[in-house]
Amino acid sequence: MNSYVGAYANVGEWSLIPTQSKYGTSFGAAGGLGFLYELQAGPTYGQTRFLFDIGVGADYGMTSFMQGSNAKVTLDNQEDMQRDIFDYVYEIQNRKDNYTNLALRVPIMFGLQHRQFYMMAGVKLGANVMVNANTTANVRTYGNYHDFDPFYNMPEYQFFDQIALEKKQKAGSVKMVNLDLSFEIGGRIGYLTDAVGYDVPKRKIEYRLAAFIDYGVLDFHKAGVNDFFSAPDSYDPIAAYKTTTMIDDLHVNDIMSSQSYDENDNAVPFAKSVNNLMVGLKFTVLFQLPEAGKCVICRDAYRSSASGGGSRRRMKYEE
């Protein structure tokens, strides 16, 4: 049995997979670093060895939720400066929620190595320590008049087209504890003895390159209860003459912390669960720890012979 310490780096893509939600996600860049301790069991020069790894590391990834349809909030029966009655409408278009996640992980892996090939499977205990959301969207406001056609793009009435909106915030609906099932498969780099089937000389440093996949079996987020976005309670007919507009008072919450809206503008839960998914490539370097081997001439016997206190027949040998 041999012991190793080492380090690894991975690059790949990260995404969050929601169940029963109309909002899909896209993969974003991800990467990580970590340290590990490995035990290898089996003949030192054998073709096959059993592996056990435990370590600690950190992963950082980005992903985005895309809004499937426009969301609206309507202020009913408002009165404009001419005292005409209308419904003031906020419409969010092209919304995109960009998430970043810094997660600490403790991998516990078991595996098998045969010649230059190896594979490992296990779990990664995790903690989501810093999850942030950056929401970007376009906002459109207009008036649905009871006695007229809708009024669009009239700033004096606080009707605007395509105003950019951005909100950065901490995603407060994310659970801290995470558990991923993990699998990796790859090979050793620099394996030069394929013809004989074992390593000569005895391995001291190993290099590995593998593909991996991590899938979270625990729900990533808590149930969101906030509004998808919140607006002022009423229309201010003289807001155009103030420094604050109806757009300035608009507030958006990240999708996972919110209720979403269906096609009939009814608030519905975001999703029953959201699961973590990361795929990529992993590079590992391992350094073998020194081990106490068998002595050829035991130290006590050697000292006795050197001091003249014994003969060669009294020296102890160990094969």
C-alpha positions as CSV (number, residue, x, y, z in Angstrom):
1,M,0.0,0.0,0.0
2,N,1.3,3.4,-1.0
3,S,0.4,6.9,0.2
4,Y,0.3,10.0,-2.0
5,V,-0.4,13.7,-1.5
6,G,-1.3,15.9,-4.5
7,A,-3.2,18.8,-6.1
8,Y,-5.7,19.1,-8.8
9,A,-7.2,21.7,-11.1
10,N,-10.3,21.4,-13.2
11,V,-12.0,23.5,-15.9
12,G,-15.4,23.0,-17.4
13,E,-19.0,24.3,-17.4
14,W,-21.6,24.7,-14.7
15,S,-25.3,24.9,-14.8
16,L,-28.4,24.7,-12.5
17,I,-31.1,22.3,-13.6
18,P,-34.6,23.3,-12.5
19,T,-37.5,20.8,-12.5
20,Q,-41.0,21.8,-13.6
21,S,-40.0,25.3,-14.5
22,K,-40.4,27.2,-17.8
23,Y,-37.0,28.9,-17.3
24,G,-34.1,27.1,-18.8
25,T,-30.5,27.6,-18.0
26,S,-27.3,27.9,-20.1
27,F,-23.9,26.4,-19.2
28,G,-21.3,28.9,-18.1
29,A,-17.6,28.7,-17.4
30,A,-16.3,27.0,-14.3
31,G,-13.1,26.1,-12.7
32,G,-11.6,24.8,-9.4
33,L,-8.5,23.9,-7.4
34,G,-7.9,21.5,-4.6
35,F,-5.6,19.2,-2.6
36,L,-6.0,15.5,-1.9
37,Y,-4.6,12.5,0.0
38,E,-4.6,9.2,-1.8
39,L,-4.1,5.6,-0.8
40,Q,-3.2,3.0,-3.4
41,A,-3.6,-0.7,-2.5
42,G,-2.1,-3.5,-4.6
43,P,1.3,-4.8,-5.7
44,T,3.8,-2.0,-6.0
45,Y,4.7,-3.0,-9.6
46,G,1.3,-4.5,-10.4
47,Q,-0.9,-3.7,-13.3
48,T,-4.0,-3.0,-11.1
49,R,-4.4,-0.9,-8.0
50,F,-7.3,0.1,-5.8
51,L,-7.6,3.9,-5.0
52,F,-9.1,5.9,-2.2
53,D,-9.0,9.7,-2.2
54,I,-10.1,12.4,0.2
55,G,-9.4,16.1,-0.1
56,V,-10.6,19.6,0.0
57,G,-11.1,22.1,-2.8
58,A,-13.1,25.0,-4.2
59,D,-15.1,25.5,-7.4
60,Y,-16.3,28.7,-9.0
61,G,-18.9,28.8,-11.7
62,M,-21.3,30.9,-13.7
63,T,-24.7,30.1,-15.2
64,S,-27.7,32.0,-16.5
65,F,-31.5,31.6,-16.3
66,M,-33.4,32.8,-19.4
67,Q,-36.9,34.2,-19.0
68,G,-39.3,32.2,-21.2
69,S,-41.9,35.0,-21.6
70,N,-42.5,38.6,-20.7
71,A,-43.8,39.4,-17.2
72,K,-46.2,42.2,-16.4
73,V,-47.4,44.2,-13.5
74,T,-50.5,46.4,-14.0
75,L,-51.7,49.3,-11.8
76,D,-55.4,49.3,-12.5
77,N,-57.7,52.4,-12.8
78,Q,-55.1,55.2,-12.6
79,E,-55.7,58.8,-13.5
80,D,-53.4,60.8,-15.8
81,M,-52.9,64.6,-15.9
82,Q,-56.1,65.0,-18.0
83,R,-58.0,62.9,-15.5
84,D,-58.5,60.1,-18.0
85,I,-58.7,56.6,-16.5
86,F,-56.2,54.0,-17.7
87,D,-54.2,51.0,-16.5
88,Y,-50.5,51.7,-16.1
89,V,-48.5,48.6,-17.3
90,Y,-44.9,47.5,-16.5
91,E,-43.5,44.9,-18.9
92,I,-40.2,43.2,-18.4
93,Q,-38.6,42.0,-21.6
94,N,-35.5,39.9,-22.4
95,R,-34.8,39.2,-18.8
96,K,-31.6,37.2,-17.9
97,D,-30.5,36.2,-14.4
98,N,-26.7,35.6,-14.2
99,Y,-25.6,33.5,-11.2
100,T,-22.1,33.1,-9.8
101,N,-21.3,30.5,-7.2
102,L,-18.2,29.9,-5.0
103,A,-18.5,26.4,-3.4
104,L,-16.2,24.6,-1.0
105,R,-16.0,20.8,-1.6
106,V,-14.7,17.7,0.3
107,P,-14.4,14.9,-2.3
108,I,-14.5,11.3,-1.0
109,M,-13.7,9.0,-3.9
110,F,-13.0,5.3,-4.6
111,G,-11.5,3.9,-7.7
112,L,-9.5,1.4,-9.8
113,Q,-6.3,1.9,-11.8
114,H,-5.3,-0.5,-14.5
115,R,-2.0,0.2,-16.3
116,Q,-2.4,3.8,-17.6
117,F,-6.2,3.9,-17.2
118,Y,-8.2,4.8,-14.1
119,M,-11.7,5.7,-13.0
120,M,-13.2,6.9,-9.7
121,A,-16.6,7.4,-8.2
122,G,-17.9,8.9,-5.0
123,V,-19.4,11.9,-3.4
124,K,-18.5,15.6,-2.8
125,L,-19.7,17.2,0.3
126,G,-20.2,20.9,-0.4
127,A,-21.0,24.3,1.0
128,N,-22.3,27.2,-1.3
129,V,-20.5,30.0,0.5
130,M,-21.0,32.9,-2.0
131,V,-23.9,32.9,-4.5
132,N,-24.7,36.2,-6.3
133,A,-27.2,37.1,-8.9
134,N,-27.0,39.8,-11.6
135,T,-30.4,40.5,-13.3
136,T,-30.5,42.4,-16.6
137,A,-33.6,43.2,-18.5
138,N,-35.4,45.8,-20.6
139,V,-38.4,47.6,-19.2
140,R,-41.3,48.9,-21.2
141,T,-44.2,51.0,-19.7
142,Y,-47.4,52.0,-21.4
143,G,-51.0,53.0,-20.7
144,N,-54.1,50.9,-21.5
145,Y,-56.8,53.5,-21.7
146,H,-60.4,52.5,-21.2
147,D,-61.7,54.9,-23.9
148,F,-58.6,55.1,-26.2
149,D,-56.0,53.0,-27.8
150,P,-52.9,52.2,-25.7
151,F,-50.4,55.0,-25.4
152,Y,-46.8,54.2,-26.0
153,N,-43.4,56.0,-25.7
154,M,-44.7,59.2,-24.2
155,P,-42.1,60.3,-21.5
156,E,-44.4,63.1,-20.3
157,Y,-46.8,60.4,-19.2
158,Q,-44.1,58.1,-17.9
159,F,-44.5,55.8,-20.8
160,F,-41.0,54.5,-21.9
161,D,-39.8,52.0,-24.4
162,Q,-36.8,49.7,-23.9
163,I,-35.1,51.1,-20.8
164,A,-32.2,49.0,-19.6
165,L,-32.5,47.6,-16.0
166,E,-29.8,45.9,-14.0
167,K,-29.8,44.7,-10.4
168,K,-26.9,43.0,-8.5
169,Q,-27.7,41.2,-5.3
170,K,-26.9,38.2,-3.1
171,A,-29.1,35.2,-3.9
172,G,-30.7,34.7,-0.5
173,S,-32.7,31.7,-1.5
174,V,-29.8,29.3,-1.9
175,K,-29.2,26.5,0.5
176,M,-25.7,26.3,1.9
177,V,-25.3,22.5,2.1
178,N,-24.8,20.6,-1.1
179,L,-24.0,17.0,-2.0
180,D,-22.8,15.9,-5.4
181,L,-22.4,12.5,-6.9
182,S,-19.1,12.5,-8.8
183,F,-17.5,10.3,-11.5
184,E,-14.3,10.7,-13.4
185,I,-12.5,8.6,-15.9
186,G,-9.1,9.1,-17.5
187,G,-5.5,8.0,-17.7
188,R,-2.0,8.6,-16.4
189,I,0.3,10.9,-18.5
190,G,3.8,9.7,-19.1
191,Y,3.1,6.0,-18.7
192,L,6.1,4.5,-20.5
193,T,6.0,0.8,-19.7
194,D,2.9,-0.4,-21.5
195,A,4.9,-3.2,-23.1
196,V,5.8,-4.8,-19.8
197,G,2.6,-3.8,-17.9
198,Y,4.2,-2.3,-14.8
199,D,6.1,0.8,-13.8
200,V,9.9,0.8,-13.8
201,P,11.5,2.4,-11.9
202,K,9.1,2.5,-8.9
203,R,6.7,5.4,-9.3
204,K,7.3,8.6,-7.3
205,I,5.2,11.2,-9.2
206,E,2.0,10.5,-11.1
207,Y,0.2,12.8,-13.6
208,R,-3.5,12.2,-14.5
209,L,-5.9,13.8,-17.0
210,A,-9.6,12.9,-16.8
211,A,-13.1,13.9,-17.7
212,F,-15.5,14.3,-14.8
213,I,-19.2,15.0,-14.0
214,D,-20.7,16.2,-10.7
215,Y,-24.4,16.1,-10.2
216,G,-26.1,17.5,-7.1
217,V,-28.7,15.2,-5.5
218,L,-29.9,17.9,-3.0
219,D,-32.1,20.8,-3.9
220,F,-30.0,23.8,-4.5
221,H,-32.5,26.5,-3.5
222,K,-35.1,27.3,-0.9
223,A,-38.7,28.1,-2.0
224,G,-38.9,31.7,-3.2
225,V,-41.7,33.9,-2.0
226,N,-40.7,37.3,-3.2
227,D,-42.3,39.1,-6.1
228,F,-40.7,38.6,-9.5
229,F,-40.4,42.4,-9.5
230,S,-42.1,45.1,-7.5
231,A,-43.4,48.4,-8.7
232,P,-45.0,51.5,-7.1
233,D,-48.5,51.0,-5.8
234,S,-49.9,53.9,-7.8
235,Y,-49.3,56.1,-10.8
236,D,-48.0,59.7,-10.1
237,P,-49.5,62.0,-12.8
238,I,-46.8,64.7,-12.2
239,A,-43.8,62.4,-11.8
240,A,-42.5,63.7,-15.2
241,Y,-41.8,67.0,-13.5
242,K,-39.8,65.3,-10.6
243,T,-36.3,63.9,-10.6
244,T,-37.7,60.4,-9.7
245,T,-39.6,58.5,-12.3
246,M,-41.8,55.4,-12.2
247,I,-38.9,53.4,-13.5
248,D,-36.6,54.4,-10.6
249,D,-38.9,52.8,-8.1
250,L,-38.9,49.5,-9.9
251,H,-37.2,46.6,-8.0
252,V,-36.4,43.1,-9.3
253,N,-35.6,40.0,-7.4
254,D,-33.5,37.1,-8.7
255,I,-35.5,34.3,-10.2
256,M,-34.7,31.6,-7.6
257,S,-35.8,34.0,-4.8
258,S,-39.0,34.9,-6.5
259,Q,-42.4,33.7,-7.7
260,S,-42.7,33.8,-11.5
261,Y,-45.6,34.7,-13.7
262,D,-47.5,32.5,-16.1
263,E,-49.1,33.5,-19.4
264,N,-52.1,35.0,-17.5
265,D,-49.9,37.1,-15.3
266,N,-50.6,34.9,-12.3
267,A,-47.8,34.3,-9.7
268,V,-46.6,30.7,-9.6
269,P,-43.7,29.0,-7.8
270,F,-40.4,29.1,-9.6
271,A,-39.6,25.4,-9.4
272,K,-39.9,22.4,-7.1
273,S,-36.2,21.9,-7.1
274,V,-32.9,23.0,-8.7
275,N,-30.0,20.7,-9.0
276,N,-26.3,21.4,-9.5
277,L,-24.5,20.1,-12.6
278,M,-20.8,20.5,-13.5
279,V,-18.8,18.8,-16.3
280,G,-15.2,19.3,-17.4
281,L,-11.6,18.1,-17.5
282,K,-9.5,17.5,-14.4
283,F,-5.7,17.5,-14.1
284,T,-4.1,15.8,-11.0
285,V,-0.4,15.5,-9.9
286,L,0.4,13.1,-7.0
287,F,3.6,12.8,-5.0
288,Q,4.4,9.5,-3.2
289,L,5.1,9.8,0.5
290,P,8.3,8.2,1.9
291,E,7.8,4.7,3.3
292,A,9.9,2.7,5.8
293,G,11.3,-0.3,4.0
294,K,12.9,-3.5,5.2
295,C,16.5,-3.3,6.5
296,V,19.2,-5.4,5.0
297,I,21.5,-5.3,8.1
298,C,19.6,-4.2,11.2
299,R,21.0,-1.1,12.9
300,D,21.5,-2.7,16.3
301,A,23.5,-5.6,14.9
302,Y,25.6,-3.2,12.8
303,R,26.5,-1.1,15.8
304,S,27.5,-4.3,17.8
305,S,29.8,-5.5,15.0
306,A,31.4,-2.0,14.5
307,S,32.2,-1.8,18.3
308,G,33.8,-5.2,18.4
309,G,31.2,-6.5,20.8
310,G,30.0,-9.3,18.5
311,S,30.8,-11.5,15.6
312,R,29.2,-11.7,12.2
313,R,27.4,-14.8,13.3
314,R,25.5,-12.6,15.9
315,M,24.3,-10.0,13.3
316,K,20.7,-10.0,12.4
317,Y,19.5,-10.1,8.8
318,E,16.1,-9.5,7.3
319,E,15.2,-10.4,3.8
